[in-house]
Amino acid sequence: MKTLKIAIQKSGRLNEKSVEILKNCGLSFENYKSSLISTVTNFPLEILFLRDDDIPEYVQDGIADLGIVGENVITEVNADVTYLQKLGFGKCTLKIAVPNESEITDVSGLEGKAIATSYPVILQKYLDDNNVNAVVRTISGSVEIGPGLGLSDAICDIVSTGGTLKSNGLKPFGEVMKSEAVLIASKGMELNEDVIELLQRIRSVLLAKETKYVVLNVAKSNLEKVVSLLPGVKSPTIVPLFEEDWVAVHSVIAEQDFWEKINSLKAAGAEGIVVMPIEKIIS
C-alpha cells in the first residue's frame, strides 16, 4: 500500500492549526520542528514540513499527494491542483492600503500609481478587472514599509487584524481577495481510498467544531415547541424522565446560531440546559 504524503507549513500562522486538525483526526505523529518529514504511525501518511510558497507546486507535481495551504498562495502560483476542503482557519483578506494622509479612496485612484506587493499575479488580475493601469512592484516581506521608503504609493498585502497597517500609518480601502486554509490534492488523488478516508475524518472534525451538543428538560406540553427549534443531525432524541410528564431532549445546535437558539429554547419552556462540545460527527 502506497504511503501518502501531505505537505503543511513548516512555520508560520498555518502550522499550528494544520498540525492540530491532523491530530484531531486521530493521526499519531511527532511535530519535529527541526525535521522536514514526520511519519504517522497509525495511518499510511507522511507529513512534509515545507515553506508555504512551495506547497502548491509540490502537490501539482505529485511530490506531495496532499497539501494544506492558503488559497492566496495557490492562486498566486496558479497551481493545477484539486480543491478538497476549506478548513476554516487561516482566514485573511488581501487588501490595498495607502498612507493615512493619501487622497486615494478607491481603486480608480490607483491609476498611474505604484503598488508594492508580494502577490503580483493576484494584484495584476484585480487591476485588470477594474481597468486600472498601475505599476506593480514585487517585493518579499515588509511590504508595509513601501510607501514610507518612497518605493510605492500603496501596498497590497494580507490583512488579518489590521494592526500592522495601523502601526505603519496605513489605511485599507480595497478588498482584493479573501483567503483561508484549504486541503488540496494532486490531480486524480481525490479518488484514492486513503485520501477519501482522511477527508472524511477531516470533515467530521470540522462539522463537530461547528456544533454544540445540547441536553435539556422540558414538560411534554411544551415538547412540540422545543423540538421545532431543534432539528438536530436528523431529529432530536427524546428520553422520558422519572418525573411524569417531563422528558429530556438531546440534540445539536450550530455554533453560529447558539445563543439565539438557547434564548428561544428557554422562552419555549426548556429548563436545565446543558451544553457540551462535540469531538467528531461522522455523517
C-alpha positions, 0 to 999 in steps of 0.5 A: 500500500502506497504511503501518502504524503501531505505537505503543511507549513513548516512555520508560520500562522498555518502550522499550528492549526494544520498540525492540530486538525491532523491530530484531531483526526486521530493521526499519531505523529511527532511535530519535529520542528527541526525535521522536514518529514514526520511519519504517522504511525497509525495511518499510511501518511507522511507529513512534509514540513515545507515553506508555504510558497512551495506547497502548491507546486509540490502537490501539482507535481505529485511530490506531495499527494496532499497539501494544506495551504492558503488559497492566496498562495495557490492562486498566486502560483496558479497551481493545477491542483484539486480543491478538497476542503476549506478548513476554516482557519487561516482566514485573511483578506488581501487588501490595498492600503495607502498612507493615512494622509493619501487622497486615494479612496478607491481603486480608480485612484490607483491609476498611474500609481505604484503598488508594492506587493508580494502577490503580483499575479493576484494584484495584476488580475484585480487591476485588470478587472477594474481597468486600472493601469498601475505599476506593480512592484514585487517585493518579499516581506515588509511590504508595509514599509513601501510607501514610507521608503518612497518605493510605492504609493500603496501596498497590497498585502494580507490583512488579518487584524489590521494592526500592522497597517495601523502601526505603519500609518496605513489605511485599507480601502480595497478588498482584493481577495479573501483567503483561508486554509484549504486541503488540496490534492494532486490531480486524480488523488481525490479518488484514492481510498486513503485520501477519501478516508482522511477527508472524511475524518477531516470533515467530521472534525470540522462539522463537530467544531461547528456544533454544540451538543445540547441536553435539556428538560422540558414538560411534554406540553411544551415538547412540540415547541422545543423540538421545532427549534431543534432539528438536530443531525436528523431529529432530536432524541427524546428520553422520558424522565422519572418525573411524569410528564417531563422528558429530556431532549438531546440534540445539536445546535450550530455554533453560529446560531447558539445563543439565539437558539438557547434564548428561544429554547428557554422562552419555549419552556426548556429548563436545565440546559446543558451544553457540551462540545462535540469531538467528531460527527461522522455523517 
